[in-house]
């Protein structure tokens, strides 16, 4: 039976997200059918509201990975 597992991370820490997914794959023994990902649009952070052209800072975007797999058990 196919199942879904969702992982969420941030763009500025992709290495940790990769490590989390790879560790889960190794430990679960799941057979991966497919992986789909999405990076959320960037949003401006900071209280100044000066905008990108005015030197505003952009927050790291959320990254979502959806893993479609077949359980080993």
ABEGO torsion letter per residue (X at the ends): XBBBBBBBBBAABAAAAAAAAAAAAAAAGBBBABBBBBBBBBBBBEAAGAEAAAGBBBBBBBBBBBBBBBBAX
